[in-house]
Amino acid sequence: MQMDSVKGGGGLRVEQELVTSYPQVVVVRVPTPWVQSDSDITVLRHLEKMGCRLINRPQAILNCVNKFWTFQELAGHGVPLPDTFSYGGHDNFRKMINEAEPLGYPVVVKNARGHRGKAVFLARDKHHLTDLCHLIRHDAPYIFQEYIKESHGRDVRVVLVGGRVIGSMLRCSTDGRMQSNCSLGGVGMMCPLSEQGKQLAIQVSNILGMDVCGIDLLQLNDGSFVVCEANANVGFIAFDQACGIDVAGIVADYALSMLPSRLTRKMSLLSVVSSTSETSSEPEVCPVPTGGGSLPEAVCNMSVGSVSSESDPELAEPPQSSPCKSTAPSLAKLPDPAYNFNDLLANELKLLTE
């Protein structure tokens, strides 16, 4: 693939052939660890400059490539976060050990570019932290983070599409380790999410500018949440199995909703349907049970059908808190599930050929 930038505009060549027709919408599925700012992002930026609508946009992906970059974006908006600091490289790791003292012990040590719960350590004390210096990758940046004891081995994965929460999943470790990732043996189940949790996830999604994302939340003893991580390339399969939701299908419908109205003379009908649906009440994806049991009970009462051996997160119903306010502009709304976007579009195209 060759990208051209010449007088009068840019272009894209594949095997020396100039691309003359570009997709109008591109759903980007690039695993975060593989994103390189000088290759993948360059291609994505080029497509964006050529008029493609990317889901997610390059800047949104970059916001999640490095965990500390994510926290830098969120910190200025009042988003609740664990105390965190980073350092400039492996040579400074030993020097930063003393700086970890204010965080207290145990302290969490993470590869800033890690994924799926890998390269995450819990240092019990200063001596243990010193020993980690021999285990970490010398070419990777690491962060030191406050340990949230009450959420050990548990977190909540919240998936959003188009700025709307489509579901939440409780993720629990099964072997006592801190990480609850199902790729490491954790289990996942669908769970209700409080309004405060939903608003926090939406706020994070909007600040980072993401169309499709997974936000991982840690729950405190008082029922409130802090943000653990944000994922621009969230997995679908495990979440679908745990929550009974077709995330890929929802993303496809959202991508279709981004197509320019000029594709068909009938596309204006969609805005009528969408505006009508917005006036109706939106059903909860995960209704809160009237009993409102505690989190441990929710875990103990997991049925075989609700557990996914390959999924993600948690959420018992915490007390209602005042919702977080996002200062970032909202993303486009997801089409209401009350109608089938694909069928509607197919019918419109059929009318054009008759």
Buried (B, 14 or more C-beta within 10 A) or exposed (E): EEBEEEEEEEBBEEEEEEEEEEEBBBBBBBEBBEBEEEEBBEBBBBBBBBEBBBBBBBBBBBBBBBBBBBBEBBEEBEBBBBEBBBBEEBEBBEEBBEEBEEBEBBBBBBBBBBBBBEBBBBBEEBEBBEEBBEEBEEEEBBBBBBBBEEBBBBBBBBBBBBBBBBBBBBBBBEEEBBBBBBBBBBBBBBBBBBEBBBBBBBBBBBBBBBBBBBBBBBBBEEBBBBBBBBBBBBBBEBBBBBBEBEBEBBBBBBBBBBBEEEBBEBBEBBEEBBEEBEEEEEEEBBEBEEEEEEBEEBBEEBEEEBBBBBBBBBBBBBEEBEBBEBEBEEBBBBBBBEBEBEEBBEEBEEEEEE
